[in-house]
């Protein structure tokens, strides 16, 4: 189920209907907003055997949904990295004739985690594209990809979804309020109530933290990291900081240090996706500036 992103879906459908399907697409934007879900929706569309594409009922749509379609391949990071061997295996597989569809599809999730060797190997394939293969890179951090790769991609940008739209789709405003505009996060809370409870508790604990002293902030950080919830705390803190930033701008307060803290939080989240940084140290550094 895709929540939001009507404009992106219309753009993709237009490419399909005009028979202008790019051989390489870049789906960029925040995590958990629906980029990968939309990527598979697109692959269903170009592989669909039904009349109204994607029909969701034909053999091809079913196999893509169940992740058993022989011509649709996925690449995931291994230990926070996409290695050369993974890309070479994909390149070899797409060199063969498709087993079922007229198109072969590849989805590289968290594409920013490709190392330099992996990106260079993929670049060779992008320079000599196959007419029957569609490669989709999904990433939160497109600027981490080589400029030569970016220049060969048709980019579709995704953004956060309104909490109102998430609440309407999932019939739960309560979960939408905790989602930070990320449908994937909201669905995760629906599936795992214990995660929703943790998010609620975290939100309550952080209430009013910007008006309180350093000792309060540091005690919250210590508790979160001791309980191995540092990454969740960082995500929640960034959202709270963004809301507070808008409030301070309206009130014409000084925002220089606060803006720097937001940038450091965004950088810490990015580094967490690639390395094992000290979350507590990063959080304490941010807490000093807010």
C-alpha positions as CSV (number, residue, x, y, z in Angstrom):
1,X,0.0,0.0,0.0
2,X,1.3,3.4,-1.0
3,X,0.3,6.2,1.3
4,X,0.7,9.7,-0.3
5,X,3.0,10.4,-3.2
6,X,0.2,10.9,-5.8
7,X,2.4,13.3,-7.8
8,X,5.2,10.7,-8.0
9,X,2.8,7.9,-9.0
10,X,1.4,10.1,-11.8
11,X,4.9,10.9,-13.1
12,X,5.8,7.2,-13.1
13,X,2.5,6.2,-14.8
14,X,3.1,8.9,-17.4
15,X,6.5,7.5,-18.3
16,X,4.9,4.0,-18.7
17,X,2.0,5.2,-20.8
18,X,4.3,7.2,-23.1
19,X,6.6,4.2,-23.4
20,X,9.5,6.4,-22.1
21,X,10.6,4.0,-19.3
22,X,14.1,5.0,-18.1
23,X,16.7,2.2,-17.8
24,X,17.8,3.7,-14.5
25,X,15.8,5.6,-11.8
26,X,16.8,7.2,-8.5
27,X,14.1,7.2,-5.8
28,X,15.4,9.7,-3.2
29,X,14.0,11.1,0.0
30,X,13.6,10.4,3.7
31,X,13.5,6.9,5.0
32,X,10.3,4.9,5.5
33,X,8.2,7.2,3.3
34,X,7.4,4.6,0.6
35,X,10.2,4.8,-1.9
36,X,10.8,1.1,-2.1
37,X,7.1,0.3,-2.0
38,X,6.6,2.6,-5.0
39,X,9.6,1.0,-6.8
40,X,7.9,-2.4,-6.6
41,X,4.6,-0.8,-7.7
42,X,6.3,0.4,-10.8
43,X,7.9,-2.9,-11.5
44,X,4.5,-4.6,-11.1
45,X,3.2,-2.1,-13.7
46,X,5.8,-2.8,-16.4
47,X,5.5,-6.6,-15.8
48,X,1.8,-6.9,-15.3
49,X,-0.2,-9.3,-17.5
50,X,-3.6,-7.7,-16.7
51,X,-5.5,-5.0,-18.4
52,X,-5.4,-2.3,-15.7
53,X,-1.7,-2.1,-14.8
54,X,-0.7,-3.0,-12.1
55,X,-3.8,-5.2,-11.6
56,X,-2.4,-6.8,-8.4
57,X,-4.1,-10.1,-9.4
58,X,-2.1,-11.6,-12.2
59,X,0.7,-14.1,-11.8
60,X,3.4,-11.5,-12.3
61,X,2.0,-9.1,-9.8
62,X,1.5,-11.9,-7.3
63,X,5.1,-13.1,-7.7
64,X,6.6,-9.6,-7.3
65,X,4.4,-9.1,-4.2
66,X,5.7,-12.4,-2.7
67,X,9.3,-11.7,-3.8
68,X,9.5,-14.8,-5.9
69,X,9.6,-13.3,-9.4
70,X,12.6,-14.6,-11.2
71,X,13.2,-11.4,-13.2
72,X,12.9,-9.0,-10.2
73,X,16.1,-8.8,-8.1
74,X,16.9,-7.0,-4.9
75,X,20.2,-5.9,-3.3
76,X,20.4,-5.1,0.4
77,X,23.4,-3.9,2.5
78,X,25.4,-6.5,4.3
79,X,26.8,-5.1,7.6
80,X,26.1,-1.5,6.5
81,X,27.7,-1.9,3.1
82,X,26.8,-3.0,-0.4
83,X,29.9,-4.9,-1.7
84,X,31.4,-5.3,-5.1
85,X,30.6,-9.0,-5.2
86,X,26.8,-8.2,-4.7
87,X,26.8,-5.8,-7.7
88,X,28.8,-8.2,-9.8
89,X,26.3,-11.0,-9.1
90,X,23.4,-8.7,-10.1
91,X,25.2,-7.7,-13.3
92,X,25.8,-11.3,-14.3
93,X,22.1,-12.2,-13.6
94,X,20.7,-9.4,-15.7
95,X,22.9,-10.3,-18.6
96,X,20.8,-13.5,-19.1
97,X,17.5,-13.5,-21.0
98,X,14.5,-12.9,-18.8
99,X,12.7,-16.0,-17.6
100,X,9.2,-14.6,-17.7
101,X,8.7,-10.9,-18.3
102,X,9.7,-8.6,-21.1
103,X,11.5,-6.6,-18.5
104,X,14.0,-7.5,-15.8
105,X,14.1,-5.3,-12.7
106,X,16.7,-4.5,-10.0
107,X,16.0,-2.6,-6.8
108,X,19.1,-1.5,-4.9
109,X,18.0,-0.6,-1.4
110,X,20.0,2.0,0.6
111,X,22.1,2.6,-2.5
112,X,24.2,5.1,-0.7
113,X,25.8,2.2,1.1
114,X,27.5,1.0,-2.1
115,X,31.2,1.3,-1.6
116,X,33.3,3.0,-4.4
117,X,34.1,-0.3,-6.1
118,X,30.5,-1.3,-6.2
119,X,29.5,2.1,-7.6
120,X,32.1,1.9,-10.3
121,X,31.0,-1.6,-11.3
122,X,27.4,-0.4,-11.5
123,X,28.5,2.6,-13.6
124,X,29.7,0.4,-16.4
125,X,26.3,-1.2,-16.6
126,X,24.6,2.2,-16.6
127,X,26.9,3.4,-19.4
128,X,25.8,0.5,-21.6
129,X,22.2,0.0,-20.6
130,X,20.1,-3.0,-21.6
131,X,16.7,-2.1,-23.2
132,X,15.0,-4.8,-21.2
133,X,16.4,-3.9,-17.7
134,X,15.2,-1.3,-15.3
135,X,17.5,-0.5,-12.3
136,X,16.1,1.5,-9.4
137,X,18.3,3.0,-6.7
138,X,16.5,3.7,-3.4
139,X,18.3,6.1,-1.1
140,X,18.0,8.7,1.6
141,X,21.4,10.2,0.8
142,X,21.8,10.6,-3.0
143,X,24.7,13.0,-2.5
144,X,26.8,10.0,-1.4
145,X,26.6,8.5,-4.9
146,X,29.1,9.3,-7.6
147,X,28.2,12.3,-9.8
148,X,28.7,10.0,-12.8
149,X,26.0,7.7,-11.5
150,X,23.6,10.5,-10.6
151,X,24.0,12.0,-14.1
152,X,22.7,8.7,-15.6
153,X,19.6,8.4,-13.4
154,X,16.1,9.7,-13.8
155,X,15.4,11.0,-10.3
156,X,12.0,11.0,-8.6
157,X,12.1,12.8,-5.2
158,X,10.0,11.7,-2.3
159,X,9.1,13.7,0.8
160,X,7.4,13.2,4.2
161,X,3.7,12.5,4.1
162,X,1.2,14.6,6.0
163,X,0.2,13.0,9.3
164,X,-3.4,13.7,8.4
165,X,-3.1,11.5,5.3
166,X,-1.3,8.8,7.2
167,X,-4.0,8.8,9.9
168,X,-6.8,8.7,7.3
169,X,-5.1,5.7,5.4
170,X,-4.4,3.7,8.6
171,X,-7.5,4.9,10.5
172,X,-5.4,5.9,13.4
173,X,-4.5,9.5,14.2
174,X,-2.7,8.4,17.3
175,X,-0.2,6.4,15.3
176,X,0.0,9.1,12.7
177,X,1.1,11.6,15.4
178,X,4.1,9.3,16.2
179,X,5.1,8.7,12.6
180,X,7.1,11.8,11.8
181,X,5.4,11.8,8.4
182,X,6.8,8.4,7.6
183,X,4.1,5.8,6.6
184,X,6.5,3.0,7.0
185,X,7.1,3.9,10.6
186,X,3.4,4.1,11.2
187,X,2.7,0.7,9.7
188,X,5.6,-0.7,11.8
189,X,3.8,0.7,14.9
190,X,0.6,-1.0,13.8
191,X,2.3,-4.3,13.4
192,X,4.4,-4.1,16.6
193,X,2.4,-2.5,19.5
194,X,5.5,-2.7,21.8
195,X,7.4,-0.3,19.4
196,X,4.4,2.1,19.5
197,X,4.4,2.1,23.3
198,X,8.1,2.9,23.4
199,X,7.6,5.8,21.0
200,X,4.8,7.1,23.1
201,X,6.9,6.9,26.2
202,X,9.8,8.6,24.5
203,X,7.6,11.5,23.3
204,X,6.3,12.0,26.9
205,X,9.8,12.0,28.3
206,X,11.0,14.6,25.8
207,X,8.1,16.9,26.5
208,X,9.4,20.4,27.4
209,X,13.0,19.3,27.3
210,X,14.1,22.5,25.5
211,X,13.1,24.6,28.5
212,X,14.9,22.4,31.0
213,X,18.5,22.3,32.1
214,X,21.4,20.2,30.8
215,X,21.1,17.6,33.6
216,X,17.6,16.8,32.5
217,X,18.6,16.3,28.9
218,X,21.7,14.3,29.8
219,X,19.7,12.0,32.1
220,X,17.3,11.3,29.2
221,X,20.1,10.5,26.9
222,X,21.8,8.2,29.4
223,X,18.5,6.4,30.0
224,X,17.8,6.0,26.2
225,X,21.3,4.7,25.4
226,X,21.5,2.4,28.5
227,X,18.3,0.8,27.2
228,X,19.7,0.7,23.6
229,X,17.2,3.1,22.3
230,X,19.7,5.7,21.2
231,X,18.8,5.6,17.5
232,X,15.1,6.0,18.3
233,X,15.8,8.9,20.7
234,X,17.9,10.6,18.0
235,X,15.0,10.3,15.4
236,X,12.5,11.6,17.9
237,X,14.9,14.4,19.0
238,X,15.4,15.6,15.4
239,X,11.6,15.8,14.9
240,X,11.2,17.7,18.1
241,X,14.0,20.1,17.2
242,X,12.5,20.8,13.8
243,X,9.2,21.7,15.4
244,X,11.0,23.9,18.0
245,X,13.0,25.6,15.2
246,X,9.8,26.7,13.5
247,X,8.5,28.0,16.9
248,X,11.7,30.0,17.5
249,X,11.6,31.5,14.0
250,X,8.1,32.7,14.6
251,X,9.0,34.2,17.9
252,X,12.1,35.8,16.3
253,X,14.5,34.1,18.7
254,X,18.2,33.4,18.1
255,X,18.5,30.2,16.1
256,X,22.1,29.9,15.0
257,X,23.2,27.2,17.5
258,X,19.9,25.4,17.3
259,X,20.2,25.2,13.5
260,X,23.7,23.8,13.9
261,X,22.4,21.2,16.4
262,X,19.7,20.1,13.8
263,X,22.5,19.7,11.2
264,X,24.5,17.6,13.6
265,X,21.5,15.4,14.3
266,X,20.9,14.8,10.6
267,X,24.6,14.0,10.1
268,X,24.6,11.6,13.1
269,X,21.6,9.8,11.6
270,X,23.4,9.5,8.3
271,X,26.6,8.2,9.9
272,X,24.6,5.6,11.9
273,X,23.4,4.2,8.6
274,X,27.1,3.6,7.5
275,X,29.1,3.2,10.7
276,X,28.9,2.3,14.3
277,X,29.3,5.8,15.8
278,X,29.0,6.5,19.5
279,X,25.3,7.5,19.7
280,X,25.5,8.7,23.3
281,X,28.5,11.0,22.5
282,X,26.7,12.4,19.4
283,X,23.5,13.0,21.5
284,X,25.4,14.8,24.3
285,X,27.1,17.0,21.8
286,X,23.7,18.0,20.3
287,X,22.2,18.5,23.8
288,X,24.7,21.2,24.6
289,X,23.6,23.3,21.7
290,X,19.9,23.1,22.4
